[in-house]
Amino acid sequence: MSDRLAIISIVVEDRGKSAQINALLSEFGEFIVGRMGIPYKERNLSVMCVVVDAPAEIINKLTGKIGMLEGVSAKTLMTKSQ
């Protein structure tokens, strides 16, 4: 299975979930190219962008685990091919 480049966009409305998100990102750390987090204090939330290079099933698994957290939304934009 070939690797795909993807961007996982994460909106964290419950900032108390940060430790769980970081634990998941550490679990999949070997696939992470880079990440950026922006605290948006005026709206009491955070926005994250995580760039990953992995097989599609790994990307979907990570996105799904993050998106299952209460107060957290995650969506992925993936390249069409390697």
C-alpha positions as CSV (number, residue, x, y, z in Angstrom):
1,M,0.0,0.0,0.0
2,S,1.5,3.4,-1.0
3,D,1.7,6.3,1.3
4,R,-0.4,9.5,0.8
5,L,0.2,13.0,1.9
6,A,-2.7,14.4,4.0
7,I,-3.6,17.4,6.1
8,I,-5.8,16.7,9.1
9,S,-7.7,19.8,10.3
10,I,-8.8,19.7,13.9
11,V,-11.1,22.1,15.8
12,V,-10.9,21.7,19.5
13,E,-13.9,23.2,21.3
14,D,-13.1,21.4,24.6
15,R,-9.6,22.4,25.3
16,G,-9.6,19.9,28.1
17,K,-9.1,17.2,25.4
18,S,-5.7,18.5,24.5
19,A,-3.8,15.8,26.4
20,Q,-5.8,13.0,24.6
21,I,-5.2,14.6,21.2
22,N,-1.5,14.9,22.0
23,A,-1.4,11.2,23.1
24,L,-3.0,10.2,19.8
25,L,-0.6,12.3,17.8
26,S,2.3,10.8,19.7
27,E,1.0,7.3,19.0
28,F,1.1,8.0,15.3
29,G,4.2,10.2,15.5
30,E,6.2,8.2,13.0
31,F,3.8,9.4,10.2
32,I,3.6,13.1,11.2
33,V,5.6,15.5,9.0
34,G,4.6,18.6,11.0
35,R,1.9,20.3,13.0
36,M,0.6,23.7,13.9
37,G,-1.8,24.7,16.6
38,I,-3.5,28.1,17.0
39,P,-5.3,29.0,20.2
40,Y,-8.3,31.2,19.4
41,K,-9.0,32.7,22.8
42,E,-11.8,35.0,21.6
43,R,-13.8,31.9,20.8
44,N,-12.4,29.7,23.5
45,L,-11.2,27.0,21.1
46,S,-8.1,25.8,19.2
47,V,-7.4,25.0,15.6
48,M,-4.8,22.5,14.6
49,C,-3.3,21.4,11.3
50,V,-1.4,18.2,11.1
51,V,0.5,17.1,8.0
52,V,0.9,13.3,7.7
53,D,2.6,11.0,5.2
54,A,1.1,7.5,5.7
55,P,-1.1,4.8,4.1
56,A,-4.7,5.9,3.7
57,E,-5.9,3.4,6.3
58,I,-3.5,4.9,9.0
59,I,-4.6,8.5,8.1
60,N,-8.3,7.5,8.4
61,K,-7.7,5.6,11.7
62,L,-6.0,8.7,13.2
63,T,-8.6,11.1,12.0
64,G,-11.4,8.8,13.3
65,K,-9.9,8.4,16.7
66,I,-9.4,12.2,17.0
67,G,-12.9,12.9,15.7
68,M,-14.5,10.5,18.2
69,L,-13.4,12.7,21.1
70,E,-16.2,14.8,22.6
71,G,-15.8,18.5,21.7
72,V,-13.3,17.8,18.9
73,S,-13.9,17.8,15.1
74,A,-11.5,16.4,12.6
75,K,-11.5,16.3,8.8
76,T,-8.9,15.2,6.3
77,L,-7.7,16.4,2.9
78,M,-5.7,13.7,1.1
79,T,-3.7,13.7,-2.1
80,K,-5.2,11.7,-4.9
81,S,-2.0,9.6,-5.3
82,Q,1.4,9.3,-3.8
